[in-house]
């Protein structure tokens, strides 16, 4: 009996340090080059919580990690158009974000979004736009029209790079004057008509290689995110970011807690940490994207506050439209995959970037 008691005491002695260690951890899952390690170290200093950051190349890989509900992570950064499906499948935690300290620092347009109307599951992180960059030493005319992409002049033809993303389809819908979230077969057939020949002649670039493509002097026009263009312009100053009159795409990323987090309390601490203006600003300074936290501009780098990629010139229109729902996204994803397969069969095949 005494031996059993000693064994129990020994086991408890081993388990208590392990429990204490788990309670002082935060496990973060994000895309590579997306999260500032300096910011995570600041969180460690302020809370005493040790942060482990795991990175993947794409959003799809990241969502795949969450798919069984036991990812082993406490924090992740999904895109807004993925949230509804994550909630539906029970893959992120209900955190009652509107009860977090600092919740009301969120600027009004970014609360109660269509995918999380009661602010139960997410807080906003960063937002940006998808359009294209043009090398103004190659094309010296007007750049603010999607016609430059879908009906390019001679100096741009054969020198176009596309993100490997269904976003290109939505830009085509805007060019055609159609709603970006349509699944109407006739409208998508028009997209097919203009995209198939473009795909056959353009360089298709993985999202994580966008900066490499933007730095390539053989590319005259590249579909890209605004923050990537801003960073690429440092080494290639002739690049200019377009604000097409037909419209561009606005996207947002949020912060969420995966289902069954090992360290839920620390995850909630991190959410509250990211609602502080100075921390949201540090994330923007690292990534080059705007955030949604009131007062953060006082802490942001001056070059960001004046960057043409982040500050749309008058009278450019940046449409904060409702994100496409999961079913629309699924249909667009499938069509994009099929378009790429068919384009490879055309006489001029897709260069790989």
N, C-alpha and C positions, 0 to 999 in steps of 0.2 A: 504494500500500500504506500509506504514511504517512498519507495522507488518510483511508483507511478506519479506521486505528487511532485517529486523532483523533476521527472520528465516533463510534466505539464508546465512547471515553472520555467524550465529551460526553453520549451517551445514558445511560451509567452514572451520570454526574454528576446527571442529571435524575431517574433512577429511584431513587437512594438516598434523597434527601429525601422522595420520595413514599412509599417503603416505610417510612421512619421515621415519617412522618405517620400512615400506616395503623396502624402498630404502637402508636401512642399514642392510639388512638381506641376508643370503645365506643359502639355504636349500639343504642339502647333503643326498643322498641315497646311501647306501653301504651295503655290507655284514658285518655281525657282526665280530668283532675283526680284521677288515681289514684296517681301517683308524686310524691313530694316533691322539688321541684327543689333545695331546701336539702340534702337527703340526697345527691343526685347531685353537688352541688358539694363536699360533704364527701369523697365518693369521689375526685373530681378532685384535691383538695388532698393526700389521703393517698397517692395512687398516681401522680400526674402524668399520668393518662389523661384525655383530653378526652372528655366525654360529649355525644352528640347524642340528644335525646329527640324521638321522633315519636309523635303521639297520634291515636287514632281514637275514634269514639263508642261502638262496641259490640264485644263479644267476637267476633261473627260476622265483622265487618270485619277484626279483627285476625287471626283464623284464616285468612281469605282471603288475607291478605298472605303467609302462610307456605306457601301451597298448591303452589308450584312448586319448593320446595326451595332457592330462590336469592333469599331475601327481602332480603338485604343488611343484616340486623340480627343483633345478637349476643345480645340478651337480650329475653325476652318473658314475659308473665304470664298463662298460660292458666288456665281453671277446671279443677278436678279431673276433671270429667266429659268433658273434651276430650282428656285426656292419652293415654288408650288408643288413640284414633284417630290422634293425632299420631304415636305410636310405630309403630303398624301401618303408616302411610303413609310412614314414614321422614322425617318433617318436623321432628323435634327430635334433637339430638345426645345420644349416650351420654356422660355426663360423669363417671360413677363418683362420685356425690355422697358416698358413705360414706368416700371418701378425702380429702375436702376438710378443710382446717383448720376446726375449729368444728362439724363435723357432729354431734358428740355433744352439742352444746348443744340440739339439737332434742328437745323433750319426747317421751317414749316413745310416746304414742298416734299421733303424727304421722309416725313412721318406718315404712317397709315397708308403705305403703298398698296397697290392692288393685290400683290402676292402675300402680303402680311398686314391686312387692314387693321387689326387690333394691336399691332406692335408686340406680338406674343413671342416671336421666334428669332428675330434678327435686329441688328442695328446697322445703319448704313456705314460704308467704309470710304469708298472713293468712286468718282464718276469720271467718265471721259466720252469722247466721240470717236466715231469711225468715219473717215472720209478718205482722202488721199493726199500725198505729198507730190510736188512737182519740182523738178530741177529747173529753176528759172533762167539758168544760163543756156538751157536747151530750148525751152519753150518760153518765149518772152511776152506772150499775150495773156488774155484773161484766163485765170485758172478756176474761177468759182462757178463751174458748171459740171455736172456729171457727163455732159456730152464729151468732155475731154477724155473720159475713161471709156465710154461705150461707142463713141464715134471719133476716135483720135485723129489728129492731124498727122501728116507724114513724119514730122520729126519725132513723134512719140510712138508711132506704130512699131511694133516689134521690140519695144523697150519698156514694157509694162510688167509690173509684178503685182500679183493678187495674194492677199492673205488666204490661207487654206481654211476658209470659214464660210458658213452660210450667210454671214453678214453681206457678202458680195451679192447674193441673191436679193437681199433687202434693199441694197443700193440700186439694183436694177429695177426693182418695183418702184422706188421713188422716182427714178429717171423716167419711167413709163407713166407716172402720175397715178400709181395704184397704192392702196394701203399696204404698209410694210408687213403686216401680219396676215395678209390674205392667204387663204388656201383654195381660192376659186381656181378650178382647173384651166379655164380659158386664160385667166390672167397669168398663171404660172407657165402656160404654154408660150406666152409672149416673152417671158423671162428666158425660157429655154432657147428661143430663137436668137436672142442677142447675146446670151452668155456662152453658148456652145462654141462659136467661132473664136470668141475672146479667150476662153479657157485653152483652146488649142494652140494659141500663139503667145500666151503670157507665161511668165515664170510664176509657179505656184510655190508660196513660201509658208513654211510652218510658223505659227505665231511666235514661238520661242526664238526664231531666227530672223525676226523682222528687222532688228537693228543692223544685222549684217547686210541684209538686202538694201536697206536705206543708205548704207555707206557705199554701195556699189555704183561707180560712176557710169556703168553701162545702162543703168535703169533710169529712165526719164520720169516715170510716174509709178508710184507705189501706193496701193491701198494700205492704210495703216491706222493705228491708234494715235491720237494726238500727242500723248506723252512720249511715245517712241520717236515721233517726228521731232519733238522738241530736243530730245537727247541727241538724235542723229545730226541735228543742225549745228551742234557744237563743232563737229568735225567736217561737216559739209554745209557751209553757210548759204549755198545757193538754193537749198531746199526751202520751199514755202508750203504751208498747210492750207488746203482749200476749204472754203465754206460754201459748198454748192447751193445755188439758189433753189434747186429742187428739194434740198434737205440733206441732212446727214443723220447718222444713227447715234443716239445717246444710249450708253450702257452704264450700269452701276454694278458694283460689287458690294457685298454685305459681309458681316461677320456673324457666324452662327456657331452653335455648340452641337457637335455630333451626338447622336443617340448613345446613351450609356457611357458618358465621359468618365474616365478614371478619377478626375479631379474637378468635379462640378463647381465647388466653391471657388476654386482658383480661376475657372473659366469665367465666372460672374465678375470676379475682380478684374480680369482682363477687359471684359466688355466695358466696365465702368472706367477703366484706365483709358481706353480708346475714345471715350466721350469727352475727355478733357481737351480743350482747344490746343494746348501746346503739344500734345501727343499726336493729335490728328494732323497738325502742321508738320511735325517731324516725319510722319508717314508720307505726306505730300512732297516734302523736300527731297525725300529719297526716291520716290517713284515718278515724280513729275506729273501727278494727276491731282485734280481738285478733290477736296473733301466736302462734307456736308455739315461741318460743325461750326456753329456761330462763334466768332471771336478768334478763329484759328489764323485768320489773315495777319493778325498782329505778330505771329510767330513764324510766318512763312518767308522763304528766301525772296528778296526783292525781284530777282530775275523771273521767278515764277509768277508773281503778281502782274508782271508786264508782258509775259510771254504770249505772242499771238496765237499759239496753239491752245492756250487755256482761256484767253480773253478774246472772245469773238468780236471782230470789228463791226461797227454799225454799217449797214443795216442787216448784217447776217442773222439768220434765224437758226436757233438751236432748239429743236423740238423735244421737249421732255415728255415723250409719249409713253403710254402704258406699255410695259414689256410684253412681248408675245408670250402666250401661255404655253404650257408644256406640250399640248397636242400640236399646235402650230409649229413649235420648234422641232418636234419629231418629224413632221412632214417636210419641213424645209431641210432638215439634216439628211433625210433619205434622198430628197431630190438632188441635193448637192453631191452626195456620193455617186449617184447615177450619172450626173453631168460629167463628173471627173472621169468616170470609166468610159463614157462615150467619147469624150474629147481625146482620149489617148488613141482611139481608133481612127481619128481624122488624119489627113496627110501631114499636117504640121502638129507635132506632139508637144506636150507641155514640158518646158525646161524645168528642172528641179532646182529650187534654191535652198 
